[in-house]
């Protein structure tokens, strides 16, 4: 699996620097070491988030995935119990 080159905090800092408008996007990207296409992809993904909001969002996504796994497991258990009860009748 490809490792991410930039952290969310670095990406958000780049987006905030670009929002200030002191340098053109192409120059900022060149200094940062990324392509302008990456910048626009990140801008679409992160928008106006702060580093704290990005961490919170990542935490919520992990929690949501965990809860979805739990619900899936419970659904399988319920279906298994229904099958056993149906066979006993």
WOMO-V952500 format. One line per field, one symbol per residue. ss: DSSP state (@ for helix, = for strand, . for the rest). burial: b if it has 16 or more other C-alpha atoms within 10 Angstrom, else e. Layout:
# WOMO-V952500
ss = ???
burial = ???
This chain:
# WOMO-V952500
ss = .......@@@@@@@@@@@@@....@@@@@@@@...@@@@@@@@@@@....@@@@@@@@@@@@@@@@@@@@@@@@@@@@@@@@@@@@@@.
burial = eeeeeeebeebbebbbebeeeeeebeebbeeeeeeeeebeebbeebeeebbeeeeeeeeeeeeeeeeeeeeeeeeeeeeeeeeeeeeee
